[in-house]
Amino acid sequence: QGVNLGGNSRFCKPRPLFKDVRSQFFFCGGIMELAYVCEWEKRPKSTHCPSIPLVCSWSCRNLVAFTTDLKNVSHMIHIIDTEHPWDVFSINSGHTEVISCLEWDQSGSRLLSADGDGQIKCWSMSDHLVNSWESVLSSSLDGDPIIALSWLHNGVKLALHVEMSGSTNFGEKFSRVKFSPSLTLFGGKPMEGWLAVTVSGLVTVSLLKPGGALLTASESLCRLRGRVALADIAFTGGGNIVVAATDGSSSSPVQFYKVVVSVVSEKCRIDTELLPSLFLRCTTDPLRREKYPAVTHLKFLTRENSEQVLLCASNQNGSIVECWSLRKEGLPVNNIFQHCSPVVGEKQPTILKWRILTTTSDLERVSAVALPKLPISISNTELKFCPGLGLALAFHDGSIQILHRLSLHTMGVFYGASSAQRPGDESAIKRQRTAGPTVHFKALQFSWTSLALAGVDNHGKLHMLRVSPSMGQVLEMNTTLRHLLFLLEYCMVTGYDWWDVLLHVQPSMVHNLVEKLHEEYMRQNQALQQVLATRIVAVKASLCKLSTATAARACDFHAKLLLIAISSTLKSLLRPHVLNTPDKSPGDRLTEICAKNTDTDIDKVMLNLKTEEFVLDGPPLQSLQQLIQWVGDFVLYLLANLPNQGSMVRPGFGFMRDGASLGMLREMLVMIRIWGLLKPGCLPTFTATSDNQDSMLLLFRLLTKLWLCSRDDGAPQDPDDSLIDECCLLPSQLLVPSMDWLPVNDGVMVKLQGKHPLRLQFGKASSLPSTSDCADGNLCVSVCARRTPGSQRMDNLRCVHMGVCPTEESKACTRCGCVTMLRSPNKTNAMKQWEQRWIKNCLCGGLWRRIPPTFT
């Protein structure tokens, strides 16, 4: 489906873009590939209303909000997470007119919607669930349709230096750009709010005050108000707002306005100023003056760049696209004035003037435009391909073209799901041109890494397309891996979801990506490693799920996330005995003492600790017993399976050489041992074959021997035969529990490894088999034993069993599939504090979605 057009004209003879040289190059199969299509239940075609415009918006947390042109639901907003597209949440928005704008905030947790009657509503998650939304705030300009909408800028801007992608320092790859918020509170904190432009030429601003009240004001863009058919909003580094507006006629100028928002005497004030305007190039060409009468699309190239704008003029049959740039130019001064004023002679005055960068030739009629969101710094003008370098144009014939964002050269074309022709199949393309497909895209949106494209067609179907990171170029495998690694690092630093990056990861790439990611992480400074410690584990877990060879490692990474969380929670309960303590906390002192003390007797290690710092009340300890039990079971499982870790990688293998994690387990066993003296009921319960067996003493001794083989300060060593022999005897001394390792992941990612797109239906869960299901029977038993119909279901956060058929309403993570009960069954403060840590996000950082009781 990828065709190199060899120029701007889409009617030149197509030829295959790639050669299948798999031994040396990465074969990506085209610049765009259809991943899946999600459609509604069959409805009569008469329910579609072609005149209704569609809007689509993609958040940084991979939530997609869109509207459809079905008459009976045209006022509804549909929200999905891209991993579970069938689980759509349709909001009865309450808008009385057609919804014209949808806009996510920078955090991806709030959504703005605006309609043709001037109503603006702010939506937020109810109970922090992606499939439960409620309207919390609203503003209105009765009867004045909204045509442009944006959140105020918060002053956070990151630049990606693509030419530095080979650097080992994250600070050189991603740099913070000096950028002022649109409006600040006391102390420089950015003030939240939104800005909208109406069809009558009004600009309205709504500010969210710290107390929750809404401060609203409106002002005309210029003194002479006129009709505004299209508008777009961008921001400058100085904190100003720039609005581009046109009345829809290509013979009229495209006007630009500077908008300054301030708060004076508890009232919002808006000041506007007229900036230089431009006329489209096609209107000055005598041959095209009357050819394209209407301006159909107007967009700034990026949200933070008000100096480059993209314009599209159209007629009934075709379109033309122009890219303009605002530049400073010297103003020529007459010689008379140069002699009169020496100041003028020394420094030539300058003016701002719009200059055209490039324009396309005649195109098919454009139906939608999508611009990349990746903030790449393209200082290197010779850069021909990298993620985020192309913009997308959708046409009424059903195709999509990727154009270079500056030169507007065609980089590739996608002919849509309905055409089903092969690359180079000229007869199929000719048939398509004459007959014309009925399906075309009315709304397009790039993901935040520009590796995926979401489109809504005129039948209300949602299409998800992969966009090649190489922009259609044939690259060596190492170069492709470097692109993907660069974007994974970007998601780690920003906190954005990396779902769209995983679309391009093949099973053969997983091992190399995980190893390279770990190497780059270890080269960062200690402070940055601490910030990214859990995020990199979550990225590794997502990668390892894509291959059967690394499925067991995904289990280890999920267990490590839970281990880190439990360790930090238990350490946070420790309090210094005296208030004026030295600089180290009790948890830090525990870590230091356990790292220095290599004694295998847990009671001797306890002698070096200040036990008064571990004195806690009984109720908190008892309420955390299920977490303490998980730690004990986990240590027992690791040690009992040590002899089984051979050539095949099994769950737990990753911990055998992980000195930091084994040291964390030793510290927790010491804490639990001390607390057991105060409250025996909090100790983990083991089923022993002997009544006088001290299980904690035995486990600590074996764990310490294993930890000594993998300490960070020495070369890793293989466990000696005596340790393996003792671990072989463990199952005869203690009953080894079955661990619930990997949460059930029912998303589409593991099913997209094949080349065939998935066909899904809204409201109907996918039952397609996963391509990464375990091929080995033993590994399947150890990883997925709990997935049998009669097995116990686990609450993966509270570490408790929910029964074979849970009746409690539950929620699941959109990223890893971790399941937990929606309502807390606990009454104690200690367990409630543990649950509050995960009220917004899962252990892996994913969002929560509500699932019915029967689904768990």
Buried (B, 14 or more C-beta within 10 A) or exposed (E): BBBBBEEBEBEEEBEEBBEEEEEEBBEBBBBBBBBBBBBBEEBEEEBBBEEBBBBBBBBBBBBBBBBBBBEEBBBBBBBBBBBBBBBBBBBEBEBEBBBBBBBBBBEBBBBBBBBBBBBBBBBBBEEBBBBBBEBEBBBBBEEBBBBBBBBBBBBEBBBBBBBBBEBEEBEEBBBEEEBBBBBBBEEEEBBBBBBBBBBBBBBBBBBBBEEEEBBBBBBBBEEEEEEBBBBBBBBBBEBBBBBBBBBBBBBBBBBBBBBBBEBEEEEBEBEBEEBEBBEBBBBEEEEBEEBBBBBBBBBBBBBBBBBBBBBBBBBEEBBBBBBBBBEEEEEEEEEEEEEEEEEBEEEEEEEEEBEBBBBBBBBBBBBBBBBBBBBBBBEEEEBEBBBBBBBBBBBBBBBBBBBBBBBBBBBBBBBBBBBEBEBEBEEBBEEBEEEEBEBBBBBBBBBBBBBBBBBBBBBBBBBBBBBBBBBBBBBEBEBBBBBBBBBBBBBBBBEBBBBBBBBBBBBEBBBBBBEBBEEBBEEBEEEBEEEBEBBBBBBBBBBBBBBBBBBBBBBBBBBBBBBBBBBEBBBEBBBBEEEEEEEEBBBEBBBEBBBEBEBBEBEEBBEBBBEEBBEBEEBBBBBBBBBBBBBBBBBBBBBBBBBBBEEEBBBBBBBBBBBBBBBBBBBBBBBBBBBBEBBEEBBBEBEBEEEEEEBBBBBBBBBBBBBBBBBEEEEEEEBEEEBBEBBEEBBEBBEBBEBBBBBBBBBBBBBBBEEEBBBBBBEEEBEBEBBBEBEBEEBBEBBBEBEEEEBEBBBBBBBBBBEEEBEBEBBBBBBBBBBBBBEBEBEBEBBEBBBEEBEEBBBBBBBBBBBEEEBB
